[in-house]
Amino acid sequence: QVQLVESGGGLVQAGGSLRLSCAASGRTFTRYAMGWFRPAPGKEREFVAAISRSGGSTYYADSVKGRFTISRDNAKNTVYLQMNNLKPEDTAVYYCAASSGDTMLAVTHPRSYDYWGQGTQVTVSS
């Protein structure tokens, strides 16, 4: 069992930055690829970014590429999402998740994820 707790959300003006954190419980953090998702109209949760177990591979949705950076600190059991140049359309609840899959196909799809956090609200004002 893995428990995930997100933090770092808030209200920011367009063009601003936020860094989300996701702390994982347990000693098995390195067994999981980690991802960030957000809700999207008419869809399952929309993929935002993911990072492989080792941190050697990262993946991004086209909508955030060049603005968001995902990273992980395996010694601290924590994954981060640095969000720069935020836009009003980035407003959402952001969910952290852990996946036992480690391929690009797996980590970009929400159904591949085994554990989810409660989410943290990000609001970007125009």
N, C-alpha and C positions, 0 to 999 in steps of 0.2 A: 504494500500500500504506500502510495506517495501522496502527501498533502502539499498543495501549492497555495501560496499566499502572495497576491500581487499588492504593490504599493507604487506611489509616485504619480498617480493621476491628478488632475486638477483643471483649473480654468486658465487658459492662456490666449493671448491675442494671436491673430494670424501672423505668421512669420516667426513666431516664438518657438521655444524648445521645451521639451519635457524628457525626463528619463524614467522609464518604468522599470521596476524590479520585480522579480518573482523568486521567492525563497522556497526551496523544496525541503521537506523533511526526509529523514531516513538516510541510509548509507549507500543507496543504490542510484544516486543521481547520475553517475556516468553510464548507467545502462540505458539511459533515455536520451533520444533527441528531444529538443525543446522547441516549442513554437508559440507564436502569438497570433491570435485571431480576433476578429470583431464581427458583430452582426452585420448583415447586408439584406436589404429588402428582397423578399422572395427567394432567399438562398439559405442554405445552411450557413454556419459561421464562415466568414470570408477569411481566407488565408492572408496573413500580413507578412510574416517572416518566420524563418526556422533556422536552427543550427544543429549540426550533427553532434553525436555523443562526444567526440573529441574536441569539437569546436573548429575543426579544420575546414568544414564546408558550411556555407551559409546560403540561404535562398530568400528571395524577396518577391512580393507581388509587384507587378509593373507600376502600380499606382504609388508605391512608396520607395521604389528603387532610387538611390541617390540622395534620399532625404532621411531614411531610417537606417539604423545599424543595430544588428543583434549581436550579442556577445554573451559569453558565459564564463563564470569563475567556478571551476569544479571544486576548488578547495573550500569555497564558501557555499556550495550548493545553490548557486544563484544564477539566474539568467536575466539579462538586461535588454531593454529596447530603448535606444537613444533616438528620439524623434526631433528632427530639425525642420525648419521651414514649414511649420504646421499650417494646414489649410482648414477652413471650416468643414470641408467634407471628411476630414479625419475625425470629426466628433463621433464618439462611440464609446461603448464599454469594451475595454480590451481584456481578453482572456489569455492567460498563460496555460499551456498544456504540455503534457509529457507523452511521448510516443516510443514504444518499443521498436518501431520501424526506424530505419536509418537511411533509406534511399530517398531521392528527390521526389519520386512518385508518392511515397508514403508520407513524408513529412509535410507535403503541401496540401494534404487532404484531411479535413477534420475527423473523418471516421477512422483514421489510423491512430488517433490519440486515445490513450487509456485513462488519463487523469486530467482533470480541469480545475483551475482555480475559480474563485467567486467573481473575479472581474474587478477592474478599476476604471472609473469614469474619466474620460478625457473630453473636455469641451473646448473648442477653438472658436473664439468670437471673431467676427469680421470687422 
